[in-house]
Amino acid sequence: MPLHPQAKELLDRRAALRFPDNRDVTPDAARANARAVKAAIPSDQEPVGEISERSIPGPVGEIPIRIYRPTTDGPHPLIMLFHGGGWVIGDLDTEDSMSRGLVNRVNAVLVSVDYRMAPEHKFPAAPEDCYAATVWAVENADELGVDASKIAISGTSAGGNLSAAVAQMARDRKGPSIKHQVLFCPVIDMEFERPSVIANAEGYGLTTEGMKWFWDQYIGSDGDGHNPYASVIRAKDLSGLPDATVIAAEYDPLLDEAADYAASLKAAGNNVTYTEYKGMNHGFNGSFGLIDAALEACEEASARILASFDK
């Protein structure tokens, strides 16, 4: 189907703000511009029971986190959320709407992680921070009021990449037992050979050249972009991973790699649901109140998380 009118309207509103391309400014300026766009075109924020912020110990210094709580008494399941932004931009506000939506539908405590970002902190800083935060949450389950036997991880774009990486790290390091991973429009592979990176190269928000720039910032000139905690599809073994919900968008350069990862997870024996949202573009799922499909994606992800918790 053609690009959905709601997605097109949102793209047009963003374009009208006339911010420069990330590649033409410094990373700090790109971050400031992303915050300005979000402020100019806010998405809906569902009320939740309580929101607090604190810092926790990380591999190198403190990691800021935001804790969302439902209105009900605990203990609750735990969702770890890692925001998107190409590992370069974004913060605790980036996926605020999705965080609230998941809290309300899963009746869970959600911990959003403000991991170290590139290019100041290149790979593997981000996944190491996200893994460390997940371990901390499990070790402090009583303080958080969560049931550490019911853990899900989630993220959009680079956050989906980090969720996939943390799922592999937890398995490889015999760490927390994660029940479910939700990957919204995830970054999966450093290579740019799949058809969607050409078909959806520009005109739909995230561009192929923009994604290459993000990878350059993240990996650097001497980094290993084929490391399976970066290009997650390149893991030698994808078996024994949490149940997965992979949500993709028809007009996303990353469409095909998301589909390939879902297929690879399933072929390795994992429980996987893959949904391509027709007419949508990259990151649509965060646009609560602006794109109806954002709420649909949240409801789908929540139902899948709950099904894994009920096993």
N, C-alpha and C positions, 0 to 999 in steps of 0.2 A: 504494500500500500504506500501511497505518498507520505511524506513527512506530516505528522499529525498537526492540525492547526494550532493546538496549544503549544506544541514544541516549537513550531515556527514563530509564533508570537513571542515566546520567551527569548528565542535567538535574536529576533528583531529588536526587542527591548534592550538586550545586552549590547548589541551592535550600536544602538543609538547613543550609548554612553561614551563611545569612541575612545575606549582605553587602548593603549598600544599592545601589540603582541608581546607575550612574555619574553620572546627571544630578543626583543629590541630594548629591554630594560634590565636593570640589575635584579637579582633574586629578591632583595628587600622590596624594591618597587613593585615587582610582580605580586608579592604577598599583600602589599598595601592596596594594590588595584583589585585583587580578589576580594578583600574585605569590603572595599567600597562598592563593588558590584553587588555583593550580598546585602549590604545595607540599603542600596538603592532599590533592589527588587527582592524584598524579604519573602520568605515562604512562611506558611502557617506553623505555629508552635502550639501543639496540644499541651494542656496543663498536665503536670505529673505531681506526684506527692511531694517530692523534695529534690533540690539540686544543691550540691556542695562541691567545692574544689579544694584540692590539697596537692602536695607533692610526696612522692614515694621514692625510695632508693632505687637507683638504676645502675647499669653497668659502669657508667661514667657520669657521676653527679645525679641530681634529682630529676625525676620525670613528673611533670605536671599532669594531673588527671582530673576529670570531672565525674562525679558520681550522681546518677539519676536513680531515684527511688519511686516505686509505685505508691499508691494510696493505701494499699492493704498491708496487714501485718505479715511479717516473715516467719521463717526464713524463705527466701525467694531463690529462683534460679539466677544464674549469673550470665550476663552477656558482656563480652569484651568487644569494644568497637575501636577500629583504627581508621582515622579519617583519610579521605582522598586528597589529591592535589599534586600528583606526580612526584611525590616524595620531596617536593620543593616548596609548595605553597599549602595553605590550609592551616587550621588550628582547631581548638575545641569547639568553635562555633560552626565549623564547616558542615557537620552532619547532625546539627542539633535537632532538626525536624525529624529525621529518621530515628535518632536516638529516642526521642520522646515517643514516637510511634511504636517502636519495638517494646519499650518499657510497658506501655499501656496494653498492648496486645498479648505479650508473653507473660505479663505480671512478674517482671524480672527487675533485679537491680542491674543497671548498665554502667560500666566503667569505660569512659572515653579517654584515650591515651594521646597525649601531646608529645609524640616521639621526636627525636632529633631529626633534622631535615638537611637535605643536600642543598647546595654543594658544600656547605660548611662541614657537614658530617655525611660522608659518603657511605655507601653500602659496606659493611652490614650493620651500620649504626641503627637504622630504623627497625629492622626485624629483631635485632637484639633487645632494643628497648621494649618493643611490643611483647616479646616473649617474657622478658623480665617482669613486666607489669602483670602479665597473666599468672606467672608463678606467685608474685606477691599477693594477688587477689585470692588465690587458692590458699596460700599460707595464712591469710588474714580473713578467712571465710567467716569466722565467728564475729569479728569486729564489723564486717560488712553486712552481716545478717543474711548470708547466702548459703545455699546448699551446693557444696563443691562437687557433688556428683552430677550436677546438671549445669554444664558450661557450654555456651555457644560463643562463637567469634564471628565478627561481621565487619565489612568495610566496602567502600565504593572505590573503583578505579585502582589507584595505588594502595588504597586501604584494603581492597579485595586481594591484591597481590600479597600484602602483608598478612592478611588472614590465612591465605593459602600457605605462606611460608611458616607462620606460627604453628599451623596444623602439622606440617612436616617436622618442625623442630621439636614439638611436644612428643611426637612419635619417636623420633630418632634419639632424643635425650631421655626418654622414659619420664617425661614430665607430666603435666596435668592431663587428665583424661577428658578430652574435649568431645562432646556429643555431636555438635553440628557446626558447620561453617557456611556462612552466607556470603557469597561473592557477587556483588553488584557491579556489572560492567568491568570486570577485573582486568588488570594488566597481567599478562601470563608469560610473555616471551619477548626477549630483546630483538629477535629477528623480525624483519618487515617484509615477509614474502607471501603472506596470505592474501587472497583476493580482496578482502574488505578494507585493507589498508590502502588499496588503490581506488576501489569503488567509492569509499567514504573518506577520501583523503582530505577534503576540505568542504566547507559550507555547512557543517553540522555541529559547530562548537569546537570540540577537540579535533585537531588536525593531525595528520600523519607526521608532518614536519615538527609540529609542537610536541608530539609524543617522543620523537627522536631527541629533541632538546632535553626533555625530562630525563630520558635515559642517560644522556651525556652528563647531566648534572649529578645524577645518582651514582653512576659507575665510575666516571672519570676516564682518563686516557689509559690508565694502567690497571683498571679493575677487571674483574671476571664477571661479565654480564651473563655468562652461561652457568654460573653457580646456581644450583637448584633452589636456593633460598632467594634468588633474584628472579631468574627465569624458571618459575616453579614447575613448568611442564617438563623440564629437562632432568628431573629426578630419575634416577635409575629404577627406583621402586616406588610406585604410587599406591601400593596396597596398604591396608590397615589404617586408613585415614578416617576422620569423622564423616558422618553423613554430610552431603553437600547440596546446597541450593545455589545454582548458578543462574543469574538473571542477566540477560544481554539485551542490547538495543539494536534494532534493524539498521539504523543510520549511525553506527559507531565504527571507527576504524578498527576497534578491538573486537568486533563481533566474532570473527572466525577463530581467534585464539581462545576466546571464552568457550565457544562450542567445542573446540578441540580438547580443551582441558576437561570439560565435563565428560566428553567421550572417553578420554584417557582414564579419568577417575573411575568411570563405570566399568571399563574394560579390566581394570585392576581389581574389581570385585567390591567396590564401594557402592553405597546407596546414594544415588544421585538423581536430582531433578533439575532439568535444564529448561528454561523458558526464554524464548526470544520475544520481546515486546515489539510488536509491529508498529511502525510509524514513529518510534521513539529514537532519541539520540543519546549520546554518552551522558551518564549522570542524571538522567531524567528522574530517578527514584528519590532524589532529595528535594524535588520541587513540590512540596505539599501545598495545596491550595492554588497551585499554578498549572499543574498537569495532573489530571485525574489518575493516570496510570501510576503515579508515585504511590498513592495510597493502596492501589491494587498490589503493587510489588511488595509493599510493607506487609500487607495482609497475607500474601502468599508466603513470604519468608517466615512470618510469625507462626503460621500454621505448620510449616515444615519443622521449625525449631521445636514446637510443642510435641509434634509427633515423635521426634527423636528422644525427647525427654521422657515420653510415656513408654518407651521400650523397656 
